[in-house]
Amino acid sequence: MKTTLELPDPLMQRIKIRAAERNQKLKDTIAQLLELGLTNAPKQETPKRAPRPVQLKKHGPLTINDIETAIANGRD
């Protein structure tokens, strides 16, 4: 698959030097480095969904004012 990447010049220079030192094609060196990066990258947890809004019977979703009032009433 062909693709276009924009890489910082210093990084691209390092990759070119690495490819030359190993007598590899540039595309092979980039593919190898990407594969190594993906293999060694930490696994991310699946993002959790936000909880559904609390709804009271005969009352719509709670507002910030409702929550603050409930907190204030609980402190008495």
C-alpha positions as CSV (number, residue, x, y, z in Angstrom):
1,M,0.0,0.0,0.0
2,K,1.3,3.4,-0.8
3,T,0.9,6.4,1.5
4,T,2.3,9.8,2.1
5,L,3.8,10.7,5.5
6,E,5.0,14.1,6.8
7,L,7.9,13.5,9.1
8,P,10.2,16.0,10.8
9,D,13.4,16.5,8.8
10,P,15.8,15.3,11.7
11,L,13.7,12.1,12.1
12,M,13.7,11.4,8.4
13,Q,17.5,11.9,8.3
14,R,18.0,9.4,11.1
15,I,15.8,6.8,9.2
16,K,17.8,7.4,6.0
17,I,21.1,6.8,7.8
18,R,19.7,3.7,9.5
19,A,18.6,2.3,6.1
20,A,22.0,3.0,4.6
21,E,23.9,1.4,7.5
22,R,21.8,-1.7,7.2
23,N,21.8,-1.7,3.4
24,Q,18.0,-1.7,3.3
25,K,15.5,0.1,1.2
26,L,14.0,3.1,2.9
27,K,10.5,1.7,2.7
28,D,11.6,-1.5,4.4
29,T,13.3,0.4,7.2
30,I,10.2,2.5,7.8
31,A,8.0,-0.6,7.8
32,Q,10.3,-2.4,10.2
33,L,10.5,0.6,12.6
34,L,6.7,0.9,12.6
35,E,6.2,-2.8,13.3
36,L,8.7,-2.6,16.2
37,G,6.9,0.5,17.6
38,L,3.5,-1.2,17.4
39,T,4.7,-4.4,18.9
40,N,6.3,-2.6,21.9
41,A,3.6,0.0,22.4
42,P,1.7,-0.4,25.7
43,K,-1.8,-1.8,25.3
44,Q,-4.6,0.7,25.8
45,E,-7.7,-0.1,27.7
46,T,-11.0,0.1,25.8
47,P,-12.4,3.5,26.6
48,K,-15.3,3.3,29.0
49,R,-18.6,4.8,28.1
50,A,-19.9,7.7,30.0
51,P,-22.7,6.7,32.4
52,R,-26.2,7.4,31.4
53,P,-27.8,10.5,33.0
54,V,-29.7,9.9,36.2
55,Q,-33.5,10.4,35.7
56,L,-36.0,10.6,38.5
57,K,-39.6,9.6,38.2
58,K,-41.7,12.6,37.1
59,H,-38.5,14.6,36.7
60,G,-36.2,15.1,33.8
61,P,-32.4,14.7,33.9
62,L,-30.7,16.3,36.8
63,T,-29.1,19.7,36.3
64,I,-26.0,21.0,38.0
65,N,-28.2,23.1,40.3
66,D,-30.2,20.0,41.3
67,I,-27.0,18.2,42.2
68,E,-25.6,21.2,44.1
69,T,-28.8,21.6,46.1
70,A,-28.9,17.9,47.0
71,I,-25.3,18.1,48.2
72,A,-26.0,21.2,50.2
73,N,-29.1,19.6,51.8
74,G,-27.0,16.6,52.8
75,R,-24.6,18.7,54.7
76,D,-27.2,20.0,57.1
